[in-house]
Amino acid sequence: MKNFFLNSIIYYYLKVFIGVVFFIILLRHDTYAQETVDVQEVIELLKTENESNKDSLTSVLARRIRKGYNIENRNEFLQRLDQQLDSEDLTIKAFGQFLISRVYIESETFYALNALDKGLKWAHEVNDTLLIAWLNLDKGQIHRRHFNFDTAYEIYLNNLFLLSNSRYHYELGYTYQLISGLLYNANLYTSGLDYSDVIYNLKQSLHYYSLVKSSPGFNNALLVDNNNTIGLAFNNSQQTDSALIYFQKAMSLAKKHNITAWEGVLSGNIANLYIKMNQLDTGIALLKTDQRISLEYNQVASAFGATLSLAKAYIRKGDYEKAKLEIDEAELILVPSIRNAQNMRLLLNAYSKYYEALGDWEKAYSYKNMLFTIQDSLAKTYNTLALERAERKYFFIRQSRENDLLKERNELLAKEIKTKNILFIVSLLFILIIIIYTVLLYNQYKIKRKLNNELREKNLKIESHRKELESEVERRTKELVEKNIELDKYLYHSSHDIRGPISTILGLYEVSNLEKSEKELKRLLSLVANCASTMDNMLKKMNDLHNIDKMAEFFHPVDISYTLNDIIESFNSLSKEKGVTINQNNIDNIQVSTNEKLLELAISNLLENAIIFSKTNSESPYTINIEAKTENDNTIISIQDFGEGMKEEVIENIFDVYYRASSKSSGNGLGLFIAKKTINKLGGTLEVNSKFQEGSTFKIILPIIAKE
């Protein structure tokens, strides 16, 4: 008995210990396995022979490593990567250091510089011009970020010398662009007016970009950026005509390649030139475009600047009321994230100019006082920033000299990792012996537990499947009940609606027997024709309703403009009779994957509804606006009328079968029901916004790529 009790205690603690050991082994194994796989994967990718993809490949791999590892594991990962790179292939080694530098470049600058220097050494040994250029560009960017502009400029010039007469046109263009950026900022800091060097380098950059702009994946925003910067340089040099030419080139490129954010920036730049040339109306129109696009893209700082520029333009024009509205709008746009001293200075200056123009000298003086206070604060801030830049540059230069210490640290870290690995292997061997013993001892117990678990899982699956079947039966029963209710309602109204026109025709026939006047007989025949037309229209809608469920869900690309033109043409006689004009806006070059017949059916019913409820007695011409656009992977088709509109309490019922929202309705209450049902079948939604006596807007929202 005593031995049994002792054995039970030993068994219990042995089980706990083995469980803990298992957890540690699995945790360590998963971590190392994942990292080892990643290292091997990276090495294979580094060996790619397609040199044009190497630059983008390193950026992707660097982001992946930064995202996948915390700082400690990332450093360990990069150490192992450095150790496992092919020691004989210097190109692969240089390329590996390029990757390592990009991992470190945002957080540990000096690790990045050390990797770049090692990579440059090996790249020079194998004379890999392109890799040397990439390494130089990254090194120059690091010095530029730390305000070491002289060193950055020297590196870029060396890059130009290296790439001259080479086929690497993109890298040449990018180097010229970086040099122009350094020179442009230098002119801003020194308030210089000679931008000829900036313009020359940007034109060289454009020349080399033009040689590769047709290549797949080329970023056309670079062309827009260069032309815009040339325009700014000419503007700062007081060469307005040349500035306007390059701004317009940039705008043309932005529109051609659909870079909307740049359209806003360029609208503002061009507007300032026109205002400078006293063409205020043109400048104001462009500033409004800048303001609209900036707000659309949530660029509040840009929107704030455009709004203040609008206010100044209105002051120059003498339209003080609009100027005040724009200044007030600018103050609303000035959210906390951009409410700094510089923007407050601009706002106070605008208020001061406005009250000066009005002759309200007291308020103008008050704003001037506040403006002087802000300017004093700004002067102190600029001095502080200049001091911080100088300190940062000094710190960077000093730390660069200490960069050699990193090599020692890496060697110590490698030794520490090696020691940890030896200890881990010894521990692993000991644990494996215990695991084997434990597995043999409790193998029978595990088999029995596994069988019980499998039986329990099967019972749970059976129970889950039973509940799913019950839920499916309940859902289908509910659908069947709803279909029966809809069918009963449909049959009742259909018989009533068919009997109405027939009764009318019979009555007209009786009246025609009593009439002898040919003119009156023609009128009666016209009424009979109208009744027959009404019945035909109703039967057509019933047939459409029947075909919606029967029609196959065949989806293919549909050009919205062609479809709308066909539909509008079919309503020509009705629209002329009602005196309605149908306008189409922004429908060109918009496609959607859908069933064209079903889409035509939905739009036809909505357009017919808009024409029927038009204000025919209105003094002004009655119009219906149809617009199409793409937004968030959806195509939106809007049909807007300015007819009777609907009261709020009836809107929720308008899509019900046989519902008539107005006494003016001459239909049978099926049009909007058919439209709603059709759009639902297409996987879209139908929305309505209506105001009584103002009109209604129906929006069809369809996914661009339909889920068949």
Backbone hydrogen bonds, N-H to C=O, Kabsch-Sander energy under -0.5 kcal/mol:
donor,donor_aa,acceptor,acceptor_aa,energy
5,F,1,M,-2.2
6,L,2,K,-2.3
7,N,3,N,-2.7
8,S,4,F,-2.1
9,I,5,F,-1.9
10,I,6,L,-2.3
11,Y,7,N,-2.5
12,Y,8,S,-2.3
13,Y,9,I,-2.3
14,L,10,I,-2.3
15,K,11,Y,-2.0
16,V,12,Y,-2.0
17,F,13,Y,-2.4
18,I,14,L,-2.4
19,G,15,K,-2.1
20,V,16,V,-2.1
21,V,17,F,-2.5
22,F,18,I,-2.7
23,F,19,G,-2.1
24,I,20,V,-2.2
25,I,21,V,-2.7
26,L,22,F,-2.7
27,L,23,F,-2.4
28,R,24,I,-2.7
29,H,25,I,-3.0
30,D,26,L,-2.7
31,T,27,L,-2.0
32,Y,28,R,-2.5
33,A,29,H,-2.9
34,Q,30,D,-2.5
35,E,31,T,-2.4
36,T,32,Y,-3.3
37,V,33,A,-2.5
38,D,34,Q,-2.2
39,V,35,E,-2.7
40,Q,36,T,-2.3
41,E,37,V,-2.5
42,V,38,D,-2.8
43,I,39,V,-2.5
44,E,40,Q,-2.2
45,L,41,E,-2.1
46,L,42,V,-2.3
47,K,43,I,-0.8
47,K,44,E,-0.6
48,T,45,L,-1.6
51,E,49,E,-1.3
53,N,50,N,-1.5
54,K,51,E,-1.0
55,D,51,E,-0.5
57,L,53,N,-2.3
58,T,54,K,-2.3
59,S,55,D,-1.5
60,V,56,S,-2.2
61,L,57,L,-2.6
62,A,58,T,-2.5
63,R,59,S,-2.1
64,R,60,V,-2.1
65,I,61,L,-2.4
66,R,62,A,-2.5
67,K,63,R,-2.1
68,G,64,R,-2.1
69,Y,65,I,-1.3
74,R,70,N,-2.8
75,N,71,I,-2.2
76,E,72,E,-1.9
77,F,73,N,-2.6
78,L,74,R,-2.6
79,Q,75,N,-2.0
80,R,76,E,-2.1
81,L,77,F,-2.4
82,D,78,L,-2.5
83,Q,79,Q,-2.0
84,Q,80,R,-2.0
85,L,81,L,-0.9
90,L,88,E,-1.1
93,K,89,D,-1.9
94,A,90,L,-2.9
95,F,91,T,-2.7
96,G,92,I,-2.5
97,Q,93,K,-2.1
98,F,94,A,-1.9
99,L,95,F,-1.9
100,I,96,G,-2.4
101,S,97,Q,-2.5
102,R,98,F,-1.5
103,V,99,L,-1.5
104,Y,100,I,-1.8
105,I,101,S,-1.5
107,S,104,Y,-1.2
108,E,104,Y,-2.1
109,T,107,S,-0.6
111,Y,108,E,-0.5
112,A,108,E,-1.7
113,L,109,T,-2.4
114,N,110,F,-2.1
115,A,111,Y,-2.1
116,L,112,A,-2.5
117,D,113,L,-2.5
118,K,114,N,-2.0
119,G,115,A,-2.6
120,L,116,L,-2.8
121,K,117,D,-1.9
122,W,118,K,-1.9
123,A,119,G,-2.7
124,H,120,L,-2.4
125,E,121,K,-1.4
126,V,122,W,-1.5
127,N,123,A,-0.5
128,D,123,A,-2.2
129,T,127,N,-1.2
132,I,128,D,-2.3
133,A,129,T,-2.3
134,W,130,L,-2.2
135,L,131,L,-2.4
136,N,132,I,-2.6
137,L,133,A,-2.4
138,D,134,W,-2.2
139,K,135,L,-2.1
140,G,136,N,-2.8
141,Q,137,L,-2.0
142,I,138,D,-1.7
143,H,139,K,-1.9
144,R,140,G,-2.3
145,R,141,Q,-2.3
146,H,142,I,-1.1
147,F,144,R,-1.9
148,N,143,H,-2.7
149,F,147,F,-1.4
152,A,148,N,-1.9
153,Y,149,F,-2.9
154,E,150,D,-2.1
155,I,151,T,-2.2
156,Y,152,A,-2.3
157,L,153,Y,-2.2
158,N,154,E,-2.1
159,N,155,I,-1.8
160,L,156,Y,-2.0
161,F,157,L,-2.2
162,L,158,N,-2.3
163,L,159,N,-2.5
164,S,160,L,-1.3
166,S,163,L,-1.9
169,H,167,R,-1.7
172,L,168,Y,-1.7
173,G,169,H,-2.7
174,Y,170,Y,-2.5
175,T,171,E,-2.2
176,Y,172,L,-2.4
177,Q,173,G,-1.9
178,L,174,Y,-2.1
179,I,175,T,-2.3
180,S,176,Y,-2.3
181,G,177,Q,-1.9
182,L,178,L,-1.9
183,L,179,I,-2.3
184,Y,180,S,-2.7
185,N,181,G,-2.3
186,A,182,L,-2.0
187,N,183,L,-2.0
188,L,184,Y,-1.9
189,Y,185,N,-2.5
190,T,186,A,-1.8
191,S,187,N,-0.7
191,S,188,L,-0.5
192,G,187,N,-2.0
195,Y,193,L,-1.0
199,I,195,Y,-2.6
200,Y,196,S,-2.5
201,N,197,D,-2.3
202,L,198,V,-2.2
203,K,199,I,-2.3
204,Q,200,Y,-2.2
205,S,201,N,-2.2
206,L,202,L,-2.5
207,H,203,K,-2.2
208,Y,204,Q,-2.1
209,Y,205,S,-2.4
210,S,206,L,-2.2
211,L,207,H,-0.7
211,L,208,Y,-0.6
212,V,209,Y,-1.5
213,K,209,Y,-1.1
215,S,212,V,-2.0
218,F,215,S,-1.7
220,N,218,F,-1.0
222,L,219,N,-1.7
223,L,220,N,-0.5
224,V,220,N,-1.6
225,D,221,A,-2.8
226,N,222,L,-2.4
227,N,223,L,-2.3
228,N,224,V,-2.3
229,T,225,D,-2.5
230,I,226,N,-2.3
231,G,227,N,-2.1
232,L,228,N,-2.3
233,A,229,T,-2.5
234,F,230,I,-2.6
235,N,231,G,-2.3
236,N,232,L,-2.8
237,S,233,A,-1.3
238,Q,235,N,-1.8
239,Q,234,F,-3.1
240,T,238,Q,-0.8
243,A,239,Q,-2.1
244,L,240,T,-2.5
245,I,241,D,-1.8
246,Y,242,S,-1.9
247,F,243,A,-2.4
248,Q,244,L,-2.4
249,K,245,I,-1.8
250,A,246,Y,-2.4
251,M,247,F,-2.4
252,S,248,Q,-2.5
253,L,249,K,-2.2
254,A,250,A,-2.4
255,K,251,M,-2.4
256,K,252,S,-2.3
257,H,253,L,-2.3
258,N,255,K,-0.9
259,I,254,A,-3.0
260,T,258,N,-1.0
262,W,259,I,-0.5
263,E,259,I,-1.2
264,G,260,T,-1.5
265,V,261,A,-1.6
266,L,262,W,-2.8
267,S,263,E,-2.1
268,G,264,G,-1.8
269,N,265,V,-2.0
270,I,266,L,-2.8
271,A,267,S,-2.3
272,N,268,G,-2.0
273,L,269,N,-1.2
274,Y,270,I,-2.2
275,I,271,A,-2.6
276,K,272,N,-2.0
277,M,273,L,-1.8
278,N,275,I,-1.6
279,Q,274,Y,-3.2
280,L,278,N,-1.3
283,G,279,Q,-2.1
284,I,280,L,-3.0
285,A,281,D,-2.2
286,L,282,T,-2.0
287,L,283,G,-2.3
288,K,284,I,-2.1
289,T,285,A,-1.5
290,D,286,L,-2.4
291,Q,287,L,-2.8
292,R,288,K,-2.8
293,I,289,T,-2.6
294,S,290,D,-2.3
295,L,291,Q,-2.2
296,E,292,R,-2.4
297,Y,293,I,-2.1
298,N,295,L,-1.3
299,Q,294,S,-3.4
300,V,298,N,-1.4
303,A,299,Q,-2.6
304,F,300,V,-2.4
305,G,301,A,-2.0
306,A,302,S,-2.5
307,T,303,A,-2.2
308,L,304,F,-2.1
309,S,305,G,-2.2
310,L,306,A,-2.0
311,A,307,T,-2.0
312,K,308,L,-2.3
313,A,309,S,-2.2
314,Y,310,L,-2.4
315,I,311,A,-2.1
316,R,312,K,-2.3
317,K,313,A,-1.9
318,G,314,Y,-1.1
318,G,315,I,-0.5
319,D,314,Y,-2.1
320,Y,318,G,-1.3
323,A,319,D,-1.8
324,K,320,Y,-2.5
325,L,321,E,-1.9
326,E,322,K,-2.3
327,I,323,A,-2.2
328,D,324,K,-2.5
329,E,325,L,-2.2
330,A,326,E,-2.4
331,E,327,I,-2.0
332,L,328,D,-1.6
333,I,329,E,-2.2
334,L,330,A,-1.3
335,V,333,I,-2.8
338,I,335,V,-1.9
339,R,335,V,-0.6
339,R,336,P,-0.8
340,N,338,I,-2.2
344,M,340,N,-2.4
345,R,341,A,-2.2
346,L,342,Q,-1.8
347,L,343,N,-2.3
348,L,344,M,-2.7
349,N,345,R,-2.2
350,A,346,L,-1.8
351,Y,347,L,-2.2
352,S,348,L,-2.4
353,K,349,N,-2.5
354,Y,350,A,-2.3
355,Y,351,Y,-2.5
356,E,352,S,-2.1
357,A,353,K,-2.2
358,L,354,Y,-1.7
359,G,355,Y,-0.9
359,G,356,E,-0.6
360,D,355,Y,-2.1
361,W,359,G,-1.6
364,A,360,D,-2.1
365,Y,361,W,-2.6
366,S,362,E,-2.0
367,Y,363,K,-2.4
368,K,364,A,-2.0
369,N,365,Y,-2.2
370,M,366,S,-1.8
371,L,367,Y,-2.3
372,F,368,K,-2.5
373,T,369,N,-1.9
374,I,370,M,-2.1
375,Q,371,L,-2.4
376,D,372,F,-2.1
377,S,373,T,-1.8
378,L,374,I,-2.6
379,A,375,Q,-2.4
380,K,376,D,-1.8
381,T,377,S,-2.2
382,Y,378,L,-3.0
383,N,379,A,-2.0
384,T,380,K,-2.3
385,L,381,T,-2.7
386,A,382,Y,-2.4
387,L,383,N,-2.2
388,E,384,T,-2.5
389,R,385,L,-2.6
390,A,386,A,-2.1
391,E,387,L,-2.5
392,R,388,E,-2.8
393,K,389,R,-2.5
394,Y,390,A,-2.4
395,F,391,E,-2.8
396,F,392,R,-2.5
397,I,393,K,-2.4
398,R,394,Y,-2.5
399,Q,395,F,-2.8
400,S,396,F,-2.1
401,R,397,I,-1.3
402,E,398,R,-0.8
403,N,400,S,-1.1
404,D,401,R,-0.5
405,L,402,E,-1.8
406,L,403,N,-1.7
407,K,404,D,-1.1
408,E,404,D,-0.8
409,R,405,L,-2.0
410,N,406,L,-2.5
411,E,407,K,-2.1
412,L,408,E,-2.6
413,L,409,R,-2.4
414,A,410,N,-2.2
415,K,411,E,-2.2
416,E,412,L,-2.4
417,I,413,L,-2.3
418,K,414,A,-2.2
419,T,415,K,-2.4
420,K,416,E,-2.4
421,N,417,I,-2.2
422,I,418,K,-2.0
423,L,419,T,-2.3
424,F,420,K,-2.4
425,I,421,N,-2.3
426,V,422,I,-2.2
427,S,423,L,-2.5
428,L,424,F,-2.6
429,L,425,I,-2.2
430,F,426,V,-1.9
431,I,427,S,-2.5
432,L,428,L,-2.4
433,I,429,L,-1.7
434,I,430,F,-1.6
435,I,431,I,-2.5
436,I,432,L,-2.5
437,Y,433,I,-1.9
438,T,434,I,-2.4
439,V,435,I,-2.8
440,L,436,I,-2.1
441,L,437,Y,-1.8
442,Y,438,T,-2.2
446,K,442,Y,-2.1
447,I,443,N,-2.0
448,K,444,Q,-2.0
449,R,445,Y,-2.3
450,K,446,K,-2.5
451,L,447,I,-2.1
452,N,448,K,-2.1
453,N,449,R,-2.3
454,E,450,K,-2.4
455,L,451,L,-2.3
456,R,452,N,-2.3
457,E,453,N,-2.5
458,K,454,E,-2.3
459,N,455,L,-2.1
460,L,456,R,-2.2
461,K,457,E,-2.3
462,I,458,K,-2.4
463,E,459,N,-2.4
464,S,460,L,-2.6
465,H,461,K,-2.7
466,R,462,I,-2.2
467,K,463,E,-2.1
468,E,464,S,-2.1
469,L,465,H,-2.3
470,E,466,R,-2.4
471,S,467,K,-2.5
472,E,468,E,-2.3
473,V,469,L,-2.6
474,E,470,E,-2.4
475,R,471,S,-2.3
476,R,472,E,-2.6
477,T,473,V,-2.4
478,K,474,E,-2.2
479,E,475,R,-2.3
480,L,476,R,-2.4
481,V,477,T,-2.4
482,E,478,K,-2.4
483,K,479,E,-2.5
484,N,480,L,-2.3
485,I,481,V,-2.4
486,E,482,E,-2.5
487,L,483,K,-2.5
488,D,484,N,-2.7
489,K,485,I,-2.4
490,Y,486,E,-2.4
491,L,487,L,-2.9
492,Y,488,D,-2.3
493,H,489,K,-2.4
494,S,490,Y,-2.4
495,S,491,L,-2.3
496,H,492,Y,-1.9
497,D,493,H,-3.2
498,I,494,S,-2.3
499,R,495,S,-2.2
500,G,496,H,-1.8
502,I,498,I,-1.6
503,S,499,R,-2.8
504,T,500,G,-2.2
505,I,501,P,-2.5
506,L,502,I,-2.5
507,G,503,S,-2.4
508,L,504,T,-2.5
509,Y,505,I,-2.2
510,E,506,L,-2.1
511,V,507,G,-2.2
512,S,508,L,-2.5
513,N,509,Y,-1.3
514,L,510,E,-0.7
514,L,511,V,-1.2
515,E,511,V,-0.9
521,L,517,S,-2.3
522,K,518,E,-2.2
523,R,519,K,-1.9
524,L,520,E,-2.4
525,L,521,L,-2.5
526,S,522,K,-2.2
527,L,523,R,-2.0
528,V,524,L,-2.4
529,A,525,L,-2.5
530,N,526,S,-2.3
531,C,527,L,-2.5
532,A,528,V,-2.7
533,S,529,A,-2.6
534,T,530,N,-2.7
535,M,531,C,-2.7
536,D,532,A,-2.7
537,N,533,S,-2.7
538,M,534,T,-2.4
539,L,535,M,-2.8
540,K,536,D,-2.5
541,K,537,N,-2.2
542,M,538,M,-2.4
543,N,539,L,-2.6
544,D,540,K,-2.8
545,L,541,K,-2.8
546,H,542,M,-2.1
547,N,543,N,-2.3
548,I,544,D,-1.5
549,D,545,L,-0.7
550,K,546,H,-0.8
551,M,547,N,-2.7
554,F,552,A,-2.0
555,F,553,E,-0.7
556,H,594,T,-2.2
558,V,592,V,-2.4
560,I,558,V,-0.7
560,I,590,I,-2.3
561,S,587,I,-0.5
563,T,559,D,-2.0
564,L,560,I,-2.8
565,N,561,S,-2.3
566,D,562,Y,-2.1
567,I,563,T,-2.0
568,I,564,L,-3.0
569,E,565,N,-2.2
570,S,566,D,-1.5
571,F,567,I,-0.7
571,F,568,I,-1.0
572,N,569,E,-1.4
575,S,571,F,-2.9
576,K,572,N,-2.4
577,E,573,S,-2.3
578,K,574,L,-2.0
579,G,575,S,-0.8
580,V,575,S,-3.2
581,T,622,Y,-2.7
583,N,581,T,-0.6
583,N,624,I,-3.2
585,N,626,I,-3.0
590,I,587,I,-0.8
591,Q,589,N,-0.5
592,V,558,V,-1.7
593,S,704,I,-2.5
594,T,556,H,-2.1
594,T,592,V,-0.8
596,E,594,T,-0.7
599,L,595,N,-2.4
600,E,596,E,-2.7
601,L,597,K,-2.1
602,A,598,L,-2.2
603,I,599,L,-2.5
604,S,600,E,-2.6
605,N,601,L,-1.8
606,L,602,A,-1.9
607,L,603,I,-2.9
608,E,604,S,-2.6
609,N,605,N,-2.0
610,A,606,L,-2.0
611,I,607,L,-2.2
612,I,608,E,-2.5
613,F,609,N,-1.8
614,S,611,I,-1.6
616,T,614,S,-1.4
618,S,615,K,-1.4
622,Y,579,G,-0.8
624,I,581,T,-2.6
625,N,640,Q,-2.6
626,I,583,N,-2.9
627,E,638,S,-2.3
628,A,585,N,-1.3
629,K,636,I,-1.9
631,E,634,N,-2.9
634,N,631,E,-0.9
635,T,702,L,-3.7
636,I,629,K,-3.2
637,I,635,T,-0.5
637,I,700,I,-2.5
638,S,627,E,-3.2
638,S,636,I,-0.5
639,I,698,F,-2.6
640,Q,625,N,-3.1
640,Q,638,S,-0.5
641,D,696,S,-3.0
642,F,623,T,-0.7
644,E,613,F,-1.5
650,V,647,K,-1.4
651,I,647,K,-0.8
651,I,648,E,-0.5
652,E,648,E,-0.6
653,N,650,V,-1.5
654,I,650,V,-0.6
654,I,651,I,-1.0
656,D,653,N,-2.2
658,Y,669,G,-1.8
659,Y,656,D,-1.6
659,Y,669,G,-0.9
661,A,659,Y,-0.5
665,S,662,S,-1.3
674,I,670,L,-2.8
675,A,671,G,-2.3
676,K,672,L,-2.6
677,K,673,F,-2.5
678,T,674,I,-2.6
679,I,675,A,-2.3
680,N,676,K,-2.2
681,K,677,K,-1.8
682,L,678,T,-1.5
683,G,680,N,-1.4
684,G,679,I,-2.5
685,T,701,I,-2.0
687,E,699,K,-2.5
689,N,697,T,-2.2
691,K,695,G,-2.3
693,Q,644,E,-4.5
694,E,691,K,-2.1
695,G,691,K,-1.9
696,S,641,D,-0.7
697,T,689,N,-2.5
698,F,639,I,-2.4
699,K,687,E,-2.9
700,I,637,I,-3.1
700,I,698,F,-0.5
701,I,685,T,-2.7
701,I,699,K,-0.6
702,L,635,T,-2.8
702,L,700,I,-0.6
704,I,633,D,-2.2
706,A,704,I,-0.7
708,E,706,A,-0.9
